[in-house]
Amino acid sequence: MALDAAYPGMDYRVCGTGAALLQGVPLPAGDIDILLAGREEVDRFAAALSAFPCLYAASWLPESAQYFTRIDVNGVDLELSTVERPADSDALECVGSGPWQHHVLITCGSHQVPVVRLELRLATELLRDRPDRYDPLLDHLSTHGFDADLLERAMDANAVPAHHRRLV
């Protein structure tokens, strides 16, 4: 992998639908979302992929409090970002300590890829009210198990409404 060669040991997390797919949840994915700790890491990751077309130059997006870039890697949109807003919870998918504390390593070829836990992903999709995304996540977690405390904290942190909590 270009990243390993250029910057060994760089910490990142796969989040979004890609994280669910890597954990076996059958969902359509339009892109792959990579969360990095800081802007410098986004720039380094993008530099490691400089042989691929940049679709959106790295820049600050104030409305979402992210530093963001999009790169076309063999026809797949790879979105690299930070999320730079404070969080009091450890149970948010892309904000604060949540993705850094609550992740699993998934084997992809010869690589171990760190992906956010599905409990965090589910809370995000419940908040967004996307049943096409949260139904497969619920099915997967009911079959494979989940951390009930983490999911509860994630739903609290995301202020998931009661009618969606009942689905869980």
Backbone as JSON Lines, residues from 0, in Angstrom:
{"i":0,"aa":"M","n":[0.85,-1.18,0.0],"ca":[0.0,0.0,0.0],"c":[0.89,1.23,0.0]}
{"i":1,"aa":"A","n":[0.53,2.23,-0.8],"ca":[1.32,3.45,-0.93],"c":[1.51,4.15,0.4]}
{"i":2,"aa":"L","n":[0.5,4.14,1.23],"ca":[0.58,4.81,2.53],"c":[1.62,4.16,3.42]}
{"i":3,"aa":"D","n":[1.6,2.84,3.49],"ca":[2.57,2.13,4.33],"c":[3.99,2.43,3.91]}
{"i":4,"aa":"A","n":[4.23,2.52,2.61],"ca":[5.57,2.77,2.12],"c":[6.01,4.2,2.43]}
{"i":5,"aa":"A","n":[5.12,5.17,2.24],"ca":[5.48,6.57,2.42],"c":[5.46,7.01,3.89]}
{"i":6,"aa":"Y","n":[4.5,6.51,4.65],"ca":[4.34,6.94,6.04],"c":[3.96,5.74,6.91]}
{"i":7,"aa":"P","n":[4.91,4.89,7.2],"ca":[4.58,3.7,8.01],"c":[4.02,4.09,9.37]}
{"i":8,"aa":"G","n":[2.99,3.39,9.76],"ca":[2.41,3.6,11.08],"c":[1.42,4.74,11.18]}
{"i":9,"aa":"M","n":[1.05,5.38,10.07],"ca":[0.07,6.46,10.15],"c":[-1.26,5.89,10.63]}
{"i":10,"aa":"D","n":[-1.83,6.56,11.6],"ca":[-3.08,6.11,12.19],"c":[-4.27,6.66,11.4]}
{"i":11,"aa":"Y","n":[-5.2,5.81,11.07],"ca":[-6.4,6.2,10.34],"c":[-7.51,5.24,10.74]}
{"i":12,"aa":"R","n":[-8.74,5.6,10.38],"ca":[-9.89,4.72,10.57],"c":[-10.75,4.77,9.33]}
{"i":13,"aa":"V","n":[-11.21,3.61,8.89],"ca":[-12.24,3.56,7.88],"c":[-13.56,3.75,8.62]}
{"i":14,"aa":"C","n":[-14.37,4.66,8.14],"ca":[-15.68,4.89,8.75],"c":[-16.73,4.88,7.64]}
{"i":15,"aa":"G","n":[-17.93,5.26,7.97],"ca":[-18.98,5.28,6.96],"c":[-19.39,3.88,6.51]}
{"i":16,"aa":"T","n":[-20.02,3.83,5.35],"ca":[-20.52,2.57,4.82],"c":[-19.39,1.58,4.55]}
{"i":17,"aa":"G","n":[-18.22,2.09,4.16],"ca":[-17.07,1.21,3.93],"c":[-16.71,0.4,5.16]}
{"i":18,"aa":"A","n":[-16.82,1.0,6.33],"ca":[-16.54,0.28,7.57],"c":[-17.52,-0.87,7.77]}
{"i":19,"aa":"A","n":[-18.79,-0.6,7.45],"ca":[-19.8,-1.66,7.58],"c":[-19.55,-2.77,6.58]}
{"i":20,"aa":"L","n":[-19.25,-2.41,5.33],"ca":[-18.97,-3.42,4.31],"c":[-17.8,-4.31,4.7]}
{"i":21,"aa":"L","n":[-16.73,-3.71,5.21],"ca":[-15.56,-4.49,5.6],"c":[-15.88,-5.46,6.75]}
{"i":22,"aa":"Q","n":[-16.94,-5.16,7.51],"ca":[-17.32,-6.04,8.61],"c":[-18.45,-6.99,8.23]}
{"i":23,"aa":"G","n":[-18.75,-7.05,6.93],"ca":[-19.7,-8.05,6.45],"c":[-21.14,-7.61,6.33]}
{"i":24,"aa":"V","n":[-21.42,-6.33,6.48],"ca":[-22.79,-5.84,6.34],"c":[-23.04,-5.51,4.87]}
{"i":25,"aa":"P","n":[-24.05,-6.13,4.26],"ca":[-24.31,-5.9,2.83],"c":[-24.99,-4.55,2.6]}
{"i":26,"aa":"L","n":[-24.19,-3.55,2.28],"ca":[-24.68,-2.21,2.03],"c":[-24.07,-1.65,0.75]}
{"i":27,"aa":"P","n":[-24.81,-0.82,0.03],"ca":[-24.2,-0.15,-1.13],"c":[-23.29,0.97,-0.63]}
{"i":28,"aa":"A","n":[-22.14,1.1,-1.24],"ca":[-21.21,2.16,-0.85],"c":[-20.86,2.99,-2.08]}
{"i":29,"aa":"G","n":[-20.96,4.3,-1.94],"ca":[-20.61,5.18,-3.04],"c":[-19.18,5.66,-2.97]}
{"i":30,"aa":"D","n":[-18.55,5.45,-1.81],"ca":[-17.18,5.91,-1.61],"c":[-16.58,5.17,-0.42]}
{"i":31,"aa":"I","n":[-15.33,5.49,-0.13],"ca":[-14.66,4.98,1.06],"c":[-14.24,6.19,1.86]}
{"i":32,"aa":"D","n":[-14.66,6.24,3.12],"ca":[-14.35,7.36,4.01],"c":[-13.21,6.97,4.94]}
{"i":33,"aa":"I","n":[-12.16,7.8,4.94],"ca":[-11.01,7.58,5.82],"c":[-10.9,8.77,6.76]}
{"i":34,"aa":"L","n":[-10.93,8.51,8.04],"ca":[-10.77,9.53,9.06],"c":[-9.32,9.56,9.51]}
{"i":35,"aa":"L","n":[-8.77,10.76,9.58],"ca":[-7.4,10.95,10.07],"c":[-7.43,11.94,11.22]}
{"i":36,"aa":"A","n":[-6.4,11.9,12.05],"ca":[-6.39,12.71,13.27],"c":[-6.19,14.2,13.01]}
{"i":37,"aa":"G","n":[-5.44,14.54,11.97],"ca":[-5.16,15.96,11.74],"c":[-4.97,16.28,10.28]}
{"i":38,"aa":"R","n":[-4.89,17.57,10.01],"ca":[-4.75,18.03,8.63],"c":[-3.45,17.55,8.0]}
{"i":39,"aa":"E","n":[-2.4,17.53,8.78],"ca":[-1.11,17.07,8.24],"c":[-1.21,15.63,7.75]}
{"i":40,"aa":"E","n":[-1.94,14.8,8.48],"ca":[-2.11,13.41,8.07],"c":[-2.94,13.3,6.79]}
{"i":41,"aa":"V","n":[-3.97,14.16,6.66],"ca":[-4.75,14.18,5.43],"c":[-3.84,14.52,4.26]}
{"i":42,"aa":"D","n":[-3.01,15.55,4.44],"ca":[-2.1,15.97,3.37],"c":[-1.09,14.88,3.04]}
{"i":43,"aa":"R","n":[-0.57,14.19,4.05],"ca":[0.39,13.11,3.8],"c":[-0.26,11.94,3.07]}
{"i":44,"aa":"F","n":[-1.45,11.56,3.51],"ca":[-2.17,10.46,2.87],"c":[-2.44,10.82,1.41]}
{"i":45,"aa":"A","n":[-2.91,12.06,1.17],"ca":[-3.18,12.5,-0.2],"c":[-1.9,12.5,-1.03]}
{"i":46,"aa":"A","n":[-0.8,12.92,-0.43],"ca":[0.48,12.93,-1.15],"c":[0.9,11.52,-1.54]}
{"i":47,"aa":"A","n":[0.64,10.55,-0.67],"ca":[0.98,9.15,-0.97],"c":[0.16,8.64,-2.14]}
{"i":48,"aa":"L","n":[-0.98,9.27,-2.39],"ca":[-1.87,8.86,-3.49],"c":[-1.84,9.86,-4.65]}
{"i":49,"aa":"S","n":[-0.79,10.63,-4.74],"ca":[-0.72,11.71,-5.74],"c":[-0.73,11.21,-7.18]}
{"i":50,"aa":"A","n":[-0.49,9.92,-7.4],"ca":[-0.55,9.38,-8.76],"c":[-1.99,9.26,-9.26]}
{"i":51,"aa":"F","n":[-2.96,9.41,-8.36],"ca":[-4.37,9.3,-8.72],"c":[-5.0,10.69,-8.84]}
{"i":52,"aa":"P","n":[-6.06,10.82,-9.63],"ca":[-6.7,12.13,-9.81],"c":[-7.33,12.65,-8.52]}
{"i":53,"aa":"C","n":[-7.04,13.9,-8.21],"ca":[-7.67,14.58,-7.08],"c":[-8.96,15.21,-7.58]}
{"i":54,"aa":"L","n":[-10.08,14.82,-6.99],"ca":[-11.39,15.33,-7.4],"c":[-11.81,16.56,-6.62]}
{"i":55,"aa":"Y","n":[-11.25,16.71,-5.41],"ca":[-11.56,17.86,-4.56],"c":[-10.31,18.13,-3.74]}
{"i":56,"aa":"A","n":[-9.7,19.27,-3.99],"ca":[-8.45,19.6,-3.31],"c":[-8.66,19.75,-1.81]}
{"i":57,"aa":"A","n":[-7.67,19.34,-1.04],"ca":[-7.75,19.43,0.41],"c":[-8.05,20.86,0.83]}
{"i":58,"aa":"S","n":[-9.1,21.0,1.61],"ca":[-9.49,22.32,2.09],"c":[-10.37,22.19,3.33]}
{"i":59,"aa":"W","n":[-10.49,23.3,4.02],"ca":[-11.31,23.38,5.23],"c":[-12.77,23.6,4.83]}
{"i":60,"aa":"L","n":[-13.67,22.8,5.4],"ca":[-15.11,22.93,5.17],"c":[-15.74,23.39,6.49]}
{"i":61,"aa":"P","n":[-15.96,24.68,6.67],"ca":[-16.44,25.17,7.96],"c":[-17.81,24.64,8.36]}
{"i":62,"aa":"E","n":[-18.7,24.4,7.38],"ca":[-20.05,23.94,7.71],"c":[-20.06,22.56,8.37]}
{"i":63,"aa":"S","n":[-19.07,21.73,8.08],"ca":[-18.99,20.41,8.7],"c":[-17.78,20.27,9.62]}
{"i":64,"aa":"A","n":[-17.03,21.35,9.78],"ca":[-15.84,21.37,10.64],"c":[-14.86,20.26,10.28]}
{"i":65,"aa":"Q","n":[-14.6,20.13,8.97],"ca":[-13.67,19.11,8.51],"c":[-12.64,19.7,7.54]}
{"i":66,"aa":"Y","n":[-11.51,19.09,7.57],"ca":[-10.5,19.29,6.53],"c":[-10.67,18.09,5.63]}
{"i":67,"aa":"F","n":[-10.86,18.29,4.33],"ca":[-11.39,17.24,3.47],"c":[-10.73,17.26,2.09]}
{"i":68,"aa":"T","n":[-10.54,16.07,1.53],"ca":[-10.14,15.92,0.14],"c":[-10.77,14.65,-0.44]}
{"i":69,"aa":"R","n":[-10.94,14.62,-1.76],"ca":[-11.5,13.44,-2.44],"c":[-10.57,13.07,-3.59]}
{"i":70,"aa":"I","n":[-10.24,11.77,-3.66],"ca":[-9.32,11.26,-4.67],"c":[-9.98,10.07,-5.37]}
{"i":71,"aa":"D","n":[-9.84,10.02,-6.67],"ca":[-10.36,8.9,-7.46],"c":[-9.27,7.83,-7.54]}
{"i":72,"aa":"V","n":[-9.48,6.72,-6.85],"ca":[-8.52,5.62,-6.86],"c":[-9.13,4.47,-7.66]}
{"i":73,"aa":"N","n":[-8.71,4.38,-8.91],"ca":[-9.21,3.33,-9.8],"c":[-10.73,3.28,-9.87]}
{"i":74,"aa":"G","n":[-11.35,4.46,-9.98],"ca":[-12.8,4.53,-10.11],"c":[-13.57,4.55,-8.82]}
{"i":75,"aa":"V","n":[-12.89,4.53,-7.69],"ca":[-13.54,4.58,-6.38],"c":[-13.18,5.91,-5.72]}
{"i":76,"aa":"D","n":[-14.2,6.64,-5.26],"ca":[-13.94,7.88,-4.54],"c":[-13.44,7.56,-3.14]}
{"i":77,"aa":"L","n":[-12.24,8.04,-2.84],"ca":[-11.65,7.9,-1.52],"c":[-11.71,9.28,-0.88]}
{"i":78,"aa":"E","n":[-12.45,9.39,0.22],"ca":[-12.6,10.67,0.9],"c":[-11.8,10.65,2.19]}
{"i":79,"aa":"L","n":[-10.86,11.58,2.29],"ca":[-9.98,11.7,3.44],"c":[-10.39,12.93,4.22]}
{"i":80,"aa":"S","n":[-10.5,12.81,5.54],"ca":[-10.89,13.99,6.3],"c":[-10.5,13.89,7.77]}
{"i":81,"aa":"T","n":[-10.56,15.05,8.39],"ca":[-10.55,15.17,9.84],"c":[-11.94,15.68,10.2]}
{"i":82,"aa":"V","n":[-12.33,15.53,11.43],"ca":[-13.5,16.23,11.94],"c":[-13.01,16.97,13.17]}
{"i":83,"aa":"E","n":[-13.1,18.28,13.12],"ca":[-12.45,19.13,14.12],"c":[-13.46,19.9,14.96]}
{"i":84,"aa":"R","n":[-14.27,19.16,15.68],"ca":[-15.16,19.81,16.64],"c":[-15.07,19.02,17.94]}
{"i":85,"aa":"P","n":[-15.24,19.72,19.06],"ca":[-15.11,19.04,20.35],"c":[-16.25,18.05,20.59]}
{"i":86,"aa":"A","n":[-15.95,17.04,21.37],"ca":[-16.96,16.04,21.73],"c":[-16.72,15.58,23.16]}
{"i":87,"aa":"D","n":[-17.79,15.48,23.9],"ca":[-17.7,15.01,25.29],"c":[-17.86,13.49,25.37]}
{"i":88,"aa":"S","n":[-18.2,12.86,24.28],"ca":[-18.47,11.43,24.28],"c":[-17.36,10.65,23.58]}
{"i":89,"aa":"D","n":[-17.2,9.42,24.0],"ca":[-16.26,8.5,23.32],"c":[-17.02,7.59,22.36]}
{"i":90,"aa":"A","n":[-18.27,7.95,22.03],"ca":[-19.1,7.03,21.26],"c":[-19.67,7.64,19.99]}
{"i":91,"aa":"L","n":[-18.93,8.57,19.4],"ca":[-19.32,9.14,18.11],"c":[-18.45,8.53,17.02]}
{"i":92,"aa":"E","n":[-19.03,8.33,15.86],"ca":[-18.34,7.62,14.79],"c":[-17.11,8.34,14.26]}
{"i":93,"aa":"C","n":[-17.17,9.64,14.09],"ca":[-16.08,10.37,13.44],"c":[-15.59,11.57,14.23]}
{"i":94,"aa":"V","n":[-16.05,11.73,15.46],"ca":[-15.72,12.9,16.26],"c":[-15.14,12.46,17.6]}
{"i":95,"aa":"G","n":[-14.16,13.2,18.06],"ca":[-13.6,12.93,19.38],"c":[-12.83,11.63,19.42]}
{"i":96,"aa":"S","n":[-12.83,11.0,20.58],"ca":[-12.03,9.79,20.79],"c":[-12.71,8.52,20.32]}
{"i":97,"aa":"G","n":[-14.0,8.58,20.0],"ca":[-14.76,7.38,19.63],"c":[-14.12,6.49,18.58]}
{"i":98,"aa":"P","n":[-13.82,7.02,17.4],"ca":[-13.25,6.14,16.36],"c":[-11.86,5.63,16.72]}
{"i":99,"aa":"W","n":[-11.16,6.34,17.56],"ca":[-9.8,5.94,17.92],"c":[-9.82,4.87,19.01]}
{"i":100,"aa":"Q","n":[-10.85,4.91,19.85],"ca":[-10.98,3.91,20.93],"c":[-11.77,2.68,20.5]}
{"i":101,"aa":"H","n":[-12.79,2.88,19.69],"ca":[-13.74,1.81,19.37],"c":[-13.63,1.42,17.9]}
{"i":102,"aa":"H","n":[-12.74,0.5,17.64],"ca":[-12.52,0.03,16.28],"c":[-12.12,-1.44,16.32]}
{"i":103,"aa":"V","n":[-12.17,-2.06,15.16],"ca":[-11.71,-3.44,15.01],"c":[-10.75,-3.48,13.83]}
{"i":104,"aa":"L","n":[-9.88,-4.46,13.83],"ca":[-8.96,-4.66,12.72],"c":[-9.53,-5.74,11.81]}
{"i":105,"aa":"I","n":[-9.65,-5.41,10.53],"ca":[-10.18,-6.32,9.54],"c":[-9.06,-6.67,8.57]}
{"i":106,"aa":"T","n":[-8.91,-7.96,8.28],"ca":[-7.88,-8.38,7.34],"c":[-8.35,-8.13,5.9]}
{"i":107,"aa":"C","n":[-7.55,-7.39,5.17],"ca":[-7.78,-7.13,3.74],"c":[-6.49,-7.49,3.03]}
{"i":108,"aa":"G","n":[-6.48,-8.66,2.42],"ca":[-5.23,-9.12,1.8],"c":[-4.18,-9.31,2.87]}
{"i":109,"aa":"S","n":[-3.05,-8.64,2.71],"ca":[-1.98,-8.75,3.69],"c":[-2.01,-7.62,4.71]}
{"i":110,"aa":"H","n":[-3.07,-6.81,4.7],"ca":[-3.16,-5.65,5.58],"c":[-4.19,-5.86,6.68]}
{"i":111,"aa":"Q","n":[-3.96,-5.22,7.81],"ca":[-4.93,-5.12,8.88],"c":[-5.49,-3.7,8.82]}
{"i":112,"aa":"V","n":[-6.76,-3.57,8.52],"ca":[-7.39,-2.27,8.32],"c":[-8.23,-1.92,9.54]}
{"i":113,"aa":"P","n":[-7.96,-0.76,10.18],"ca":[-8.76,-0.35,11.34],"c":[-10.06,0.3,10.9]}
{"i":114,"aa":"V","n":[-11.17,-0.26,11.34],"ca":[-12.5,0.25,10.97],"c":[-13.3,0.52,12.24]}
{"i":115,"aa":"V","n":[-14.13,1.55,12.19],"ca":[-14.92,1.89,13.37],"c":[-15.93,0.79,13.65]}
{"i":116,"aa":"R","n":[-16.26,0.66,14.91],"ca":[-17.21,-0.38,15.32],"c":[-18.6,-0.07,14.77]}
{"i":117,"aa":"L","n":[-19.32,-1.13,14.53],"ca":[-20.66,-1.01,13.94],"c":[-21.65,-0.31,14.87]}
{"i":118,"aa":"E","n":[-21.44,-0.39,16.16],"ca":[-22.33,0.3,17.09],"c":[-22.32,1.81,16.82]}
{"i":119,"aa":"L","n":[-21.13,2.35,16.54],"ca":[-21.02,3.78,16.25],"c":[-21.67,4.11,14.91]}
{"i":120,"aa":"R","n":[-21.46,3.23,13.94],"ca":[-22.04,3.41,12.61],"c":[-23.56,3.38,12.67]}
{"i":121,"aa":"L","n":[-24.11,2.43,13.41],"ca":[-25.56,2.3,13.53],"c":[-26.18,3.56,14.12]}
{"i":122,"aa":"A","n":[-25.58,4.1,15.16],"ca":[-26.14,5.31,15.77],"c":[-26.17,6.46,14.77]}
{"i":123,"aa":"T","n":[-25.14,6.58,13.95],"ca":[-25.1,7.61,12.91],"c":[-26.26,7.43,11.94]}
{"i":124,"aa":"E","n":[-26.48,6.2,11.5],"ca":[-27.55,5.95,10.52],"c":[-28.94,6.1,11.12]}
{"i":125,"aa":"L","n":[-29.09,5.74,12.4],"ca":[-30.37,5.97,13.06],"c":[-30.66,7.46,13.14]}
{"i":126,"aa":"L","n":[-29.66,8.26,13.49],"ca":[-29.83,9.7,13.57],"c":[-30.2,10.27,12.2]}
{"i":127,"aa":"R","n":[-29.59,9.76,11.15],"ca":[-29.86,10.24,9.79],"c":[-31.17,9.71,9.22]}
{"i":128,"aa":"D","n":[-31.8,8.79,9.95],"ca":[-33.08,8.19,9.55],"c":[-32.97,7.55,8.16]}
{"i":129,"aa":"R","n":[-31.97,6.69,8.01],"ca":[-31.76,6.0,6.74],"c":[-31.99,4.5,6.94]}
{"i":130,"aa":"P","n":[-33.26,4.07,6.84],"ca":[-33.57,2.66,7.07],"c":[-32.86,1.72,6.1]}
{"i":131,"aa":"D","n":[-32.56,2.19,4.88],"ca":[-31.84,1.33,3.94],"c":[-30.43,1.03,4.45]}
{"i":132,"aa":"R","n":[-29.96,1.83,5.39],"ca":[-28.64,1.61,5.99],"c":[-28.77,0.98,7.39]}
{"i":133,"aa":"Y","n":[-29.7,1.49,8.22],"ca":[-29.75,0.95,9.58],"c":[-30.39,-0.43,9.66]}
{"i":134,"aa":"D","n":[-31.31,-0.79,8.75],"ca":[-31.91,-2.13,8.8],"c":[-30.85,-3.23,8.61]}
{"i":135,"aa":"P","n":[-29.98,-3.15,7.59],"ca":[-28.94,-4.17,7.46],"c":[-27.97,-4.19,8.65]}
{"i":136,"aa":"L","n":[-27.69,-3.02,9.21],"ca":[-26.82,-2.97,10.4],"c":[-27.49,-3.67,11.58]}
{"i":137,"aa":"L","n":[-28.77,-3.39,11.79],"ca":[-29.5,-4.05,12.87],"c":[-29.53,-5.57,12.68]}
{"i":138,"aa":"D","n":[-29.79,-6.01,11.46],"ca":[-29.8,-7.45,11.16],"c":[-28.44,-8.07,11.48]}
{"i":139,"aa":"H","n":[-27.38,-7.43,11.03],"ca":[-26.03,-7.95,11.24],"c":[-25.69,-8.02,12.73]}
{"i":140,"aa":"L","n":[-25.97,-6.94,13.46],"ca":[-25.64,-6.92,14.88],"c":[-26.48,-7.93,15.67]}
{"i":141,"aa":"S","n":[-27.74,-8.13,15.26],"ca":[-28.58,-9.1,15.98],"c":[-28.07,-10.52,15.76]}
{"i":142,"aa":"T","n":[-27.44,-10.77,14.63],"ca":[-26.9,-12.09,14.31],"c":[-25.51,-12.3,14.91]}
{"i":143,"aa":"H","n":[-24.68,-11.27,14.86],"ca":[-23.28,-11.4,15.26],"c":[-22.95,-10.85,16.64]}
{"i":144,"aa":"G","n":[-23.92,-10.21,17.29],"ca":[-23.7,-9.66,18.61],"c":[-23.17,-8.24,18.57]}
{"i":145,"aa":"F","n":[-23.26,-7.57,19.71],"ca":[-22.83,-6.18,19.79],"c":[-22.6,-5.82,21.25]}
{"i":146,"aa":"D","n":[-21.97,-4.68,21.45],"ca":[-21.7,-4.14,22.78],"c":[-22.87,-3.21,23.12]}
{"i":147,"aa":"A","n":[-23.78,-3.68,23.96],"ca":[-25.0,-2.93,24.26],"c":[-24.68,-1.59,24.94]}
{"i":148,"aa":"D","n":[-23.69,-1.57,25.82],"ca":[-23.32,-0.32,26.49],"c":[-22.78,0.7,25.49]}
{"i":149,"aa":"L","n":[-21.91,0.25,24.6],"ca":[-21.37,1.17,23.59],"c":[-22.47,1.7,22.69]}
{"i":150,"aa":"L","n":[-23.38,0.84,22.26],"ca":[-24.48,1.29,21.41],"c":[-25.37,2.29,22.14]}
{"i":151,"aa":"E","n":[-25.64,2.05,23.39],"ca":[-26.46,2.99,24.19],"c":[-25.76,4.35,24.29]}
{"i":152,"aa":"R","n":[-24.46,4.33,24.56],"ca":[-23.7,5.59,24.65],"c":[-23.68,6.3,23.29]}
{"i":153,"aa":"A","n":[-23.56,5.53,22.21],"ca":[-23.56,6.12,20.87],"c":[-24.91,6.76,20.55]}
{"i":154,"aa":"M","n":[-25.99,6.08,20.93],"ca":[-27.31,6.66,20.68],"c":[-27.51,7.91,21.53]}
{"i":155,"aa":"D","n":[-27.03,7.9,22.78],"ca":[-27.1,9.09,23.63],"c":[-26.3,10.24,23.02]}
{"i":156,"aa":"A","n":[-25.07,9.95,22.62],"ca":[-24.18,10.98,22.08],"c":[-24.74,11.59,20.8]}
{"i":157,"aa":"N","n":[-25.46,10.8,20.02],"ca":[-26.05,11.28,18.77],"c":[-27.47,11.81,18.95]}
{"i":158,"aa":"A","n":[-27.98,11.75,20.17],"ca":[-29.36,12.17,20.45],"c":[-30.34,11.48,19.51]}
{"i":159,"aa":"V","n":[-30.18,10.16,19.39],"ca":[-31.08,9.37,18.55],"c":[-32.48,9.41,19.17]}
{"i":160,"aa":"P","n":[-33.49,9.77,18.38],"ca":[-34.86,9.87,18.9],"c":[-35.41,8.52,19.4]}
{"i":161,"aa":"A","n":[-36.35,8.63,20.32],"ca":[-36.92,7.44,20.96],"c":[-37.52,6.46,19.95]}
{"i":162,"aa":"H","n":[-38.17,6.95,18.9],"ca":[-38.78,6.02,17.94],"c":[-37.74,5.2,17.2]}
{"i":163,"aa":"H","n":[-36.53,5.71,17.06],"ca":[-35.47,4.92,16.44],"c":[-34.8,4.02,17.48]}
{"i":164,"aa":"R","n":[-34.73,4.44,18.72],"ca":[-34.16,3.6,19.77],"c":[-34.97,2.33,19.94]}
{"i":165,"aa":"R","n":[-36.29,2.44,19.75],"ca":[-37.15,1.26,19.89],"c":[-36.81,0.18,18.87]}
{"i":166,"aa":"L","n":[-36.25,0.56,17.73],"ca":[-35.85,-0.4,16.72],"c":[-34.71,-1.29,17.22]}
{"i":167,"aa":"V","n":[-33.88,-0.74,18.06],"ca":[-32.73,-1.46,18.6],"c":[-33.2,-2.41,19.66]}
